[in-house]
Amino acid sequence: MLSFLGVKYSENLISKATVVIVIIMTKDIVCGGDVTEEGCDWTAEFNGKKYYFDVAGCQTSFEMNPGHYITHPHPNYK
């Protein structure tokens, strides 16, 4: 039995089917860097929204002044 994102698949099914792996990417609001949401080590929540960061320093900067980054996100943040 194999598991991906919490869904279990039998090995027979996988050997007879094409498996599509979806990687959800987002941008770091502080530096604009690419971040993979799944397994991201640096996250923060603000006003009910979860933000993802590519390094611990960006998470720390955001947590120190989230209002600044919400109103002035990095230009690459979309």
FENURVEN-V455526 format. One record per backbone hydrogen bond with DSSP energy under -1.0 kcal/mol. CO is the residue of the C=O (numbers start at 0). NH is the residue of the N-H. If there is no record, write none. Layout:
co=CO nh=NH
co=CO nh=NH
This chain:
co=1 nh=8
co=3 nh=6
co=6 nh=3
co=8 nh=1
co=9 nh=13
co=10 nh=14
co=11 nh=15
co=23 nh=36
co=25 nh=34
co=27 nh=31
co=28 nh=73
co=32 nh=27
co=34 nh=25
co=36 nh=39
co=41 nh=52
co=43 nh=50
co=45 nh=48
co=48 nh=45
co=50 nh=43
co=54 nh=58
co=55 nh=59
co=56 nh=60
co=57 nh=61
co=58 nh=62
co=59 nh=63
co=60 nh=64
co=64 nh=68
co=65 nh=69
co=66 nh=70
co=67 nh=71
co=73 nh=76
